Amino acid sequence: MPSRCPANTPQTERRTFLALLATLGLSLTGRKTMASIAHAHITPNAFRLQPHDWVPNNPHLPVLHYKGVIGPDVLDPAAAFEERLTQNGWTPRWRWGVYAFHHFHSTAHEVLGIAKGQAILTIGGPGGKEVKAEAGDLIVLPAGTGHKNEGSTEDFLVVGAYPPDQDFDLQREALSADALALMDRLPFPESDPVSGPDGPLTALWRYS
């Protein structure tokens, strides 16, 4: 009489092995899986910026700076950032650095996930707030927030992400009144890029 048990194929052995790794919070690449880190809640440093010179900033929505989002033991931090952001409703778009000139985006909110190295960023336009961004950090810049790389290590690598329905522009001068009005009502995901729907962004980002 034939057995009703499935054949012990290489595919079933692989699935069994992956399930075992998942219970240990690991993956085949040796990095932690989202199952082991997805529900971590990290309180960000939050600060609002008023308009300054030609940079509008965003007086309604604070900049959020999370420390230690991705740990130093993760072998591929850029991929880990992309996985976390995708799970939490933010779309990774690029891996690169930060421009060494003051600029802002008026058509999209931006996440900077610091995958490697470190940099000093000026946030808020000329004369703005200097922030030390280090590997593992994540910075959320509401639309209009000026930023510039003042100096970084050679290995500095950033994952850039945006809300799924927004395309970013690059602005280096003041906006028109109409463009500013559109920016001020730009929607944003109802999900924190680090902790998901119950994370700090959903409480801190509110239009009055």
SELODO-825678 format. One record per residue (C-alpha): y, z, x; residue number from 1. Coordinates in Angstrom, 3 decimals. Layout:
REM residues N
<romar><Y>Y</Y><Z>Z</Z><X>X</X><n>NUM</n></romar>
...
END
This chain:
REM residues 208
<romar><Y>0.000</Y><Z>0.000</Z><X>0.000</X><n>1</n></romar>
<romar><Y>3.369</Y><Z>-0.978</Z><X>1.590</X><n>2</n></romar>
<romar><Y>5.770</Y><Z>1.771</Z><X>2.561</X><n>3</n></romar>
<romar><Y>8.928</Y><Z>2.272</Z><X>0.522</X><n>4</n></romar>
<romar><Y>10.805</Y><Z>3.512</Z><X>3.612</X><n>5</n></romar>
<romar><Y>13.273</Y><Z>1.061</Z><X>5.252</X><n>6</n></romar>
<romar><Y>12.282</Y><Z>-0.459</Z><X>8.549</X><n>7</n></romar>
<romar><Y>13.576</Y><Z>1.356</Z><X>11.607</X><n>8</n></romar>
<romar><Y>15.676</Y><Z>-1.624</Z><X>12.745</X><n>9</n></romar>
<romar><Y>18.292</Y><Z>-1.617</Z><X>15.517</X><n>10</n></romar>
<romar><Y>20.960</Y><Z>-1.773</Z><X>12.797</X><n>11</n></romar>
<romar><Y>19.711</Y><Z>1.370</Z><X>11.064</X><n>12</n></romar>
<romar><Y>19.354</Y><Z>3.136</Z><X>14.407</X><n>13</n></romar>
<romar><Y>22.967</Y><Z>2.234</Z><X>15.226</X><n>14</n></romar>
<romar><Y>24.199</Y><Z>3.517</Z><X>11.865</X><n>15</n></romar>
<romar><Y>22.327</Y><Z>6.771</Z><X>12.413</X><n>16</n></romar>
<romar><Y>23.826</Y><Z>7.096</Z><X>15.890</X><n>17</n></romar>
<romar><Y>27.367</Y><Z>6.422</Z><X>14.623</X><n>18</n></romar>
<romar><Y>26.917</Y><Z>8.993</Z><X>11.864</X><n>19</n></romar>
<romar><Y>25.869</Y><Z>11.550</Z><X>14.480</X><n>20</n></romar>
<romar><Y>28.935</Y><Z>10.760</Z><X>16.583</X><n>21</n></romar>
<romar><Y>31.161</Y><Z>11.133</Z><X>13.522</X><n>22</n></romar>
<romar><Y>29.847</Y><Z>14.636</Z><X>12.883</X><n>23</n></romar>
<romar><Y>30.898</Y><Z>15.479</Z><X>16.455</X><n>24</n></romar>
<romar><Y>34.362</Y><Z>13.943</Z><X>16.004</X><n>25</n></romar>
<romar><Y>33.680</Y><Z>11.178</Z><X>18.550</X><n>26</n></romar>
<romar><Y>33.390</Y><Z>7.393</Z><X>18.698</X><n>27</n></romar>
<romar><Y>31.676</Y><Z>4.871</Z><X>20.952</X><n>28</n></romar>
<romar><Y>34.896</Y><Z>4.573</Z><X>22.989</X><n>29</n></romar>
<romar><Y>34.823</Y><Z>8.291</Z><X>23.738</X><n>30</n></romar>
<romar><Y>37.972</Y><Z>9.075</Z><X>21.780</X><n>31</n></romar>
<romar><Y>38.339</Y><Z>11.353</Z><X>18.789</X><n>32</n></romar>
<romar><Y>37.943</Y><Z>9.697</Z><X>15.418</X><n>33</n></romar>
<romar><Y>40.412</Y><Z>9.924</Z><X>12.573</X><n>34</n></romar>
<romar><Y>37.988</Y><Z>12.252</Z><X>10.773</X><n>35</n></romar>
<romar><Y>38.702</Y><Z>14.915</Z><X>13.367</X><n>36</n></romar>
<romar><Y>42.505</Y><Z>14.567</Z><X>13.454</X><n>37</n></romar>
<romar><Y>43.719</Y><Z>12.995</Z><X>10.208</X><n>38</n></romar>
<romar><Y>44.616</Y><Z>16.274</Z><X>8.504</X><n>39</n></romar>
<romar><Y>46.513</Y><Z>17.827</Z><X>11.400</X><n>40</n></romar>
<romar><Y>49.988</Y><Z>18.944</Z><X>10.301</X><n>41</n></romar>
<romar><Y>52.663</Y><Z>18.936</Z><X>12.980</X><n>42</n></romar>
<romar><Y>56.166</Y><Z>20.190</Z><X>12.218</X><n>43</n></romar>
<romar><Y>58.716</Y><Z>17.722</Z><X>13.595</X><n>44</n></romar>
<romar><Y>62.111</Y><Z>18.400</Z><X>15.077</X><n>45</n></romar>
<romar><Y>64.385</Y><Z>16.945</Z><X>12.382</X><n>46</n></romar>
<romar><Y>68.069</Y><Z>16.088</Z><X>12.761</X><n>47</n></romar>
<romar><Y>70.560</Y><Z>13.995</Z><X>10.776</X><n>48</n></romar>
<romar><Y>73.102</Y><Z>11.720</Z><X>12.411</X><n>49</n></romar>
<romar><Y>76.468</Y><Z>10.753</Z><X>10.988</X><n>50</n></romar>
<romar><Y>77.956</Y><Z>7.278</Z><X>11.493</X><n>51</n></romar>
<romar><Y>79.278</Y><Z>6.847</Z><X>15.021</X><n>52</n></romar>
<romar><Y>81.441</Y><Z>3.999</Z><X>16.288</X><n>53</n></romar>
<romar><Y>79.733</Y><Z>0.735</Z><X>15.162</X><n>54</n></romar>
<romar><Y>76.351</Y><Z>2.428</Z><X>14.608</X><n>55</n></romar>
<romar><Y>75.813</Y><Z>3.489</Z><X>10.962</X><n>56</n></romar>
<romar><Y>72.906</Y><Z>5.891</Z><X>11.644</X><n>57</n></romar>
<romar><Y>71.560</Y><Z>7.390</Z><X>8.427</X><n>58</n></romar>
<romar><Y>73.287</Y><Z>10.523</Z><X>7.069</X><n>59</n></romar>
<romar><Y>70.771</Y><Z>10.767</Z><X>4.191</X><n>60</n></romar>
<romar><Y>67.469</Y><Z>10.678</Z><X>6.099</X><n>61</n></romar>
<romar><Y>66.797</Y><Z>12.724</Z><X>9.257</X><n>62</n></romar>
<romar><Y>65.275</Y><Z>11.475</Z><X>12.483</X><n>63</n></romar>
<romar><Y>61.840</Y><Z>13.098</Z><X>12.934</X><n>64</n></romar>
<romar><Y>60.410</Y><Z>13.861</Z><X>16.403</X><n>65</n></romar>
<romar><Y>56.765</Y><Z>14.994</Z><X>16.434</X><n>66</n></romar>
<romar><Y>55.284</Y><Z>16.395</Z><X>19.642</X><n>67</n></romar>
<romar><Y>51.653</Y><Z>16.064</Z><X>20.672</X><n>68</n></romar>
<romar><Y>50.448</Y><Z>13.771</Z><X>17.884</X><n>69</n></romar>
<romar><Y>47.850</Y><Z>12.171</Z><X>20.158</X><n>70</n></romar>
<romar><Y>46.216</Y><Z>14.443</Z><X>22.740</X><n>71</n></romar>
<romar><Y>45.887</Y><Z>13.711</Z><X>26.467</X><n>72</n></romar>
<romar><Y>42.082</Y><Z>13.492</Z><X>26.174</X><n>73</n></romar>
<romar><Y>42.225</Y><Z>10.329</Z><X>24.033</X><n>74</n></romar>
<romar><Y>41.161</Y><Z>7.330</Z><X>26.118</X><n>75</n></romar>
<romar><Y>43.052</Y><Z>4.672</Z><X>24.126</X><n>76</n></romar>
<romar><Y>46.168</Y><Z>6.376</Z><X>22.733</X><n>77</n></romar>
<romar><Y>47.762</Y><Z>3.122</Z><X>21.543</X><n>78</n></romar>
<romar><Y>44.728</Y><Z>2.353</Z><X>19.381</X><n>79</n></romar>
<romar><Y>44.672</Y><Z>5.941</Z><X>18.153</X><n>80</n></romar>
<romar><Y>48.323</Y><Z>5.670</Z><X>17.081</X><n>81</n></romar>
<romar><Y>47.612</Y><Z>2.377</Z><X>15.308</X><n>82</n></romar>
<romar><Y>44.666</Y><Z>3.896</Z><X>13.475</X><n>83</n></romar>
<romar><Y>46.617</Y><Z>6.977</Z><X>12.384</X><n>84</n></romar>
<romar><Y>49.650</Y><Z>4.965</Z><X>11.263</X><n>85</n></romar>
<romar><Y>47.589</Y><Z>2.439</Z><X>9.313</X><n>86</n></romar>
<romar><Y>45.730</Y><Z>5.217</Z><X>7.523</X><n>87</n></romar>
<romar><Y>49.029</Y><Z>6.829</Z><X>6.534</X><n>88</n></romar>
<romar><Y>50.750</Y><Z>3.741</Z><X>5.129</X><n>89</n></romar>
<romar><Y>52.766</Y><Z>2.500</Z><X>8.119</X><n>90</n></romar>
<romar><Y>51.993</Y><Z>-0.923</Z><X>9.605</X><n>91</n></romar>
<romar><Y>51.722</Y><Z>-1.219</Z><X>13.418</X><n>92</n></romar>
<romar><Y>53.531</Y><Z>-4.384</Z><X>14.551</X><n>93</n></romar>
<romar><Y>53.811</Y><Z>-4.313</Z><X>18.329</X><n>94</n></romar>
<romar><Y>53.080</Y><Z>-2.617</Z><X>21.642</X><n>95</n></romar>
<romar><Y>55.909</Y><Z>-2.665</Z><X>24.159</X><n>96</n></romar>
<romar><Y>58.821</Y><Z>-0.400</Z><X>25.134</X><n>97</n></romar>
<romar><Y>62.381</Y><Z>0.277</Z><X>23.908</X><n>98</n></romar>
<romar><Y>65.342</Y><Z>-1.976</Z><X>24.675</X><n>99</n></romar>
<romar><Y>67.757</Y><Z>-0.759</Z><X>27.350</X><n>100</n></romar>
<romar><Y>70.785</Y><Z>-1.394</Z><X>25.117</X><n>101</n></romar>
<romar><Y>72.100</Y><Z>0.316</Z><X>21.990</X><n>102</n></romar>
<romar><Y>70.769</Y><Z>-1.255</Z><X>18.800</X><n>103</n></romar>
<romar><Y>69.510</Y><Z>-0.410</Z><X>15.323</X><n>104</n></romar>
<romar><Y>67.509</Y><Z>-1.922</Z><X>12.474</X><n>105</n></romar>
<romar><Y>69.106</Y><Z>-2.250</Z><X>9.036</X><n>106</n></romar>
<romar><Y>66.189</Y><Z>-3.760</Z><X>7.111</X><n>107</n></romar>
<romar><Y>63.362</Y><Z>-1.406</Z><X>8.086</X><n>108</n></romar>
<romar><Y>62.567</Y><Z>2.168</Z><X>8.985</X><n>109</n></romar>
<romar><Y>60.825</Y><Z>2.411</Z><X>12.355</X><n>110</n></romar>
<romar><Y>58.127</Y><Z>4.555</Z><X>13.952</X><n>111</n></romar>
<romar><Y>57.849</Y><Z>4.798</Z><X>17.740</X><n>112</n></romar>
<romar><Y>54.480</Y><Z>6.143</Z><X>18.893</X><n>113</n></romar>
<romar><Y>54.658</Y><Z>6.985</Z><X>22.601</X><n>114</n></romar>
<romar><Y>51.246</Y><Z>5.929</Z><X>23.901</X><n>115</n></romar>
<romar><Y>51.878</Y><Z>6.258</Z><X>27.656</X><n>116</n></romar>
<romar><Y>54.532</Y><Z>7.465</Z><X>30.082</X><n>117</n></romar>
<romar><Y>57.865</Y><Z>8.968</Z><X>29.185</X><n>118</n></romar>
<romar><Y>61.497</Y><Z>7.974</Z><X>28.668</X><n>119</n></romar>
<romar><Y>64.925</Y><Z>9.344</Z><X>27.957</X><n>120</n></romar>
<romar><Y>66.173</Y><Z>7.807</Z><X>24.713</X><n>121</n></romar>
<romar><Y>69.701</Y><Z>8.013</Z><X>23.379</X><n>122</n></romar>
<romar><Y>69.463</Y><Z>8.358</Z><X>19.614</X><n>123</n></romar>
<romar><Y>72.534</Y><Z>7.679</Z><X>17.487</X><n>124</n></romar>
<romar><Y>74.441</Y><Z>5.058</Z><X>19.468</X><n>125</n></romar>
<romar><Y>76.837</Y><Z>5.403</Z><X>22.430</X><n>126</n></romar>
<romar><Y>77.373</Y><Z>9.075</Z><X>23.194</X><n>127</n></romar>
<romar><Y>74.493</Y><Z>10.065</Z><X>20.910</X><n>128</n></romar>
<romar><Y>71.727</Y><Z>12.632</Z><X>21.282</X><n>129</n></romar>
<romar><Y>69.458</Y><Z>12.339</Z><X>24.341</X><n>130</n></romar>
<romar><Y>65.767</Y><Z>12.833</Z><X>23.553</X><n>131</n></romar>
<romar><Y>62.870</Y><Z>13.077</Z><X>26.008</X><n>132</n></romar>
<romar><Y>59.980</Y><Z>11.045</Z><X>24.618</X><n>133</n></romar>
<romar><Y>56.590</Y><Z>11.743</Z><X>26.196</X><n>134</n></romar>
<romar><Y>53.061</Y><Z>10.407</Z><X>25.794</X><n>135</n></romar>
<romar><Y>51.614</Y><Z>11.669</Z><X>22.508</X><n>136</n></romar>
<romar><Y>54.993</Y><Z>11.979</Z><X>20.768</X><n>137</n></romar>
<romar><Y>55.987</Y><Z>10.098</Z><X>17.631</X><n>138</n></romar>
<romar><Y>59.563</Y><Z>9.440</Z><X>16.528</X><n>139</n></romar>
<romar><Y>60.588</Y><Z>8.242</Z><X>13.069</X><n>140</n></romar>
<romar><Y>63.929</Y><Z>6.423</Z><X>12.980</X><n>141</n></romar>
<romar><Y>65.421</Y><Z>5.843</Z><X>9.528</X><n>142</n></romar>
<romar><Y>67.102</Y><Z>2.486</Z><X>9.101</X><n>143</n></romar>
<romar><Y>70.490</Y><Z>2.342</Z><X>10.798</X><n>144</n></romar>
<romar><Y>69.640</Y><Z>4.805</Z><X>13.559</X><n>145</n></romar>
<romar><Y>70.880</Y><Z>3.671</Z><X>16.950</X><n>146</n></romar>
<romar><Y>68.530</Y><Z>3.948</Z><X>19.926</X><n>147</n></romar>
<romar><Y>68.451</Y><Z>2.940</Z><X>23.579</X><n>148</n></romar>
<romar><Y>66.141</Y><Z>3.445</Z><X>26.545</X><n>149</n></romar>
<romar><Y>68.151</Y><Z>5.169</Z><X>29.269</X><n>150</n></romar>
<romar><Y>65.262</Y><Z>5.151</Z><X>31.745</X><n>151</n></romar>
<romar><Y>61.482</Y><Z>5.283</Z><X>31.614</X><n>152</n></romar>
<romar><Y>58.372</Y><Z>5.446</Z><X>33.766</X><n>153</n></romar>
<romar><Y>56.664</Y><Z>2.189</Z><X>34.721</X><n>154</n></romar>
<romar><Y>53.737</Y><Z>2.871</Z><X>32.404</X><n>155</n></romar>
<romar><Y>55.933</Y><Z>3.573</Z><X>29.359</X><n>156</n></romar>
<romar><Y>54.159</Y><Z>2.086</Z><X>26.314</X><n>157</n></romar>
<romar><Y>55.205</Y><Z>2.360</Z><X>22.684</X><n>158</n></romar>
<romar><Y>53.497</Y><Z>1.425</Z><X>19.423</X><n>159</n></romar>
<romar><Y>56.061</Y><Z>0.220</Z><X>16.883</X><n>160</n></romar>
<romar><Y>55.324</Y><Z>0.492</Z><X>13.158</X><n>161</n></romar>
<romar><Y>57.156</Y><Z>-0.084</Z><X>9.872</X><n>162</n></romar>
<romar><Y>56.608</Y><Z>0.244</Z><X>6.127</X><n>163</n></romar>
<romar><Y>54.240</Y><Z>-2.534</Z><X>5.029</X><n>164</n></romar>
<romar><Y>56.810</Y><Z>-4.443</Z><X>2.965</X><n>165</n></romar>
<romar><Y>59.666</Y><Z>-4.341</Z><X>5.486</X><n>166</n></romar>
<romar><Y>60.598</Y><Z>-6.740</Z><X>8.282</X><n>167</n></romar>
<romar><Y>62.897</Y><Z>-5.407</Z><X>10.995</X><n>168</n></romar>
<romar><Y>66.087</Y><Z>-7.044</Z><X>12.226</X><n>169</n></romar>
<romar><Y>68.031</Y><Z>-6.317</Z><X>15.430</X><n>170</n></romar>
<romar><Y>71.658</Y><Z>-5.235</Z><X>15.097</X><n>171</n></romar>
<romar><Y>74.170</Y><Z>-4.727</Z><X>17.912</X><n>172</n></romar>
<romar><Y>77.388</Y><Z>-4.605</Z><X>15.909</X><n>173</n></romar>
<romar><Y>78.769</Y><Z>-3.047</Z><X>12.731</X><n>174</n></romar>
<romar><Y>77.301</Y><Z>-4.059</Z><X>9.377</X><n>175</n></romar>
<romar><Y>79.227</Y><Z>-5.602</Z><X>6.514</X><n>176</n></romar>
<romar><Y>79.818</Y><Z>-3.432</Z><X>3.477</X><n>177</n></romar>
<romar><Y>77.169</Y><Z>-5.319</Z><X>1.498</X><n>178</n></romar>
<romar><Y>74.542</Y><Z>-4.999</Z><X>4.265</X><n>179</n></romar>
<romar><Y>75.321</Y><Z>-1.297</Z><X>4.609</X><n>180</n></romar>
<romar><Y>74.878</Y><Z>-0.755</Z><X>0.867</X><n>181</n></romar>
<romar><Y>71.457</Y><Z>-2.460</Z><X>0.987</X><n>182</n></romar>
<romar><Y>70.407</Y><Z>-0.361</Z><X>3.970</X><n>183</n></romar>
<romar><Y>71.425</Y><Z>2.865</Z><X>2.262</X><n>184</n></romar>
<romar><Y>68.951</Y><Z>2.254</Z><X>-0.585</X><n>185</n></romar>
<romar><Y>66.073</Y><Z>0.896</Z><X>1.470</X><n>186</n></romar>
<romar><Y>62.786</Y><Z>2.328</Z><X>0.116</X><n>187</n></romar>
<romar><Y>60.280</Y><Z>4.091</Z><X>2.333</X><n>188</n></romar>
<romar><Y>56.583</Y><Z>5.011</Z><X>2.116</X><n>189</n></romar>
<romar><Y>55.703</Y><Z>8.167</Z><X>0.228</X><n>190</n></romar>
<romar><Y>53.558</Y><Z>9.156</Z><X>3.200</X><n>191</n></romar>
<romar><Y>54.191</Y><Z>10.934</Z><X>6.466</X><n>192</n></romar>
<romar><Y>53.068</Y><Z>8.729</Z><X>9.413</X><n>193</n></romar>
<romar><Y>51.326</Y><Z>11.680</Z><X>11.075</X><n>194</n></romar>
<romar><Y>49.903</Y><Z>13.794</Z><X>8.229</X><n>195</n></romar>
<romar><Y>49.816</Y><Z>11.511</Z><X>5.186</X><n>196</n></romar>
<romar><Y>51.105</Y><Z>12.110</Z><X>1.640</X><n>197</n></romar>
<romar><Y>51.446</Y><Z>15.887</Z><X>2.085</X><n>198</n></romar>
<romar><Y>53.238</Y><Z>15.684</Z><X>5.444</X><n>199</n></romar>
<romar><Y>56.794</Y><Z>16.719</Z><X>6.359</X><n>200</n></romar>
<romar><Y>58.438</Y><Z>13.322</Z><X>5.788</X><n>201</n></romar>
<romar><Y>57.758</Y><Z>13.442</Z><X>2.055</X><n>202</n></romar>
<romar><Y>59.747</Y><Z>16.681</Z><X>1.825</X><n>203</n></romar>
<romar><Y>62.495</Y><Z>15.829</Z><X>4.326</X><n>204</n></romar>
<romar><Y>63.210</Y><Z>12.239</Z><X>3.318</X><n>205</n></romar>
<romar><Y>64.995</Y><Z>12.296</Z><X>-0.021</X><n>206</n></romar>
<romar><Y>67.881</Y><Z>10.173</Z><X>-1.288</X><n>207</n></romar>
<romar><Y>70.433</Y><Z>12.346</Z><X>-3.086</X><n>208</n></romar>
END
